[in-house]
Amino acid sequence: MVNYEAYRVCLKEVVLAKGEKWQGTHSLRYDYTQQEKANGISLAQISITLGHSRERVTLHYLAKV
């Protein structure tokens, strides 16, 4: 299991080093979900890949405006 805080800190460092604006890990999850859905990946499979297996949470990422 990955330590979330360690993951978040490392990811933030990489994003900032690339000159990008840090918007948190959920922004990346949103982008990933949108891309996978556009590629025809099922909601169930996206949920599993995101690591929570709850489709209603994945729907949150698809509904974000």
Helices and strands as residue ranges (DSSP letters): H 4-17, H 25-38, H 43-50, H 55-63
